[in-house]
Amino acid sequence: MITDIKEKLADMQAKYIDKQSAEDNLKTVYNCKTTKIKKKLASLEVERCHKLLAKEDVTAIDKKN
């Protein structure tokens, strides 16, 4: 009976706790990548605005997006 309970607890831990921590790690990786992409897009937009103010060609920057 005690081994059955321990097995059930181990199954529940694997099913809920371990799965949740793996999903959290994956979300952290995605958040990091998303942040890098957002920073890159913001810097491209700043560069584009500077070129527009200087009345320069912005097609190269538009291709980077």
QUISUL-V153663 format. One record per run of one state. SS is the DSSP state (H for helix, E for strand, - for the rest). FROM is the first residue (numbers start at 0). LEN is the number of residues. If there is no record, write none. Layout:
ss=SS from=FROM len=LEN
ss=SS from=FROM len=LEN
//
This chain:
ss=- from=0 len=1
ss=H from=1 len=52
ss=- from=53 len=5
ss=H from=58 len=6
ss=- from=64 len=1
//
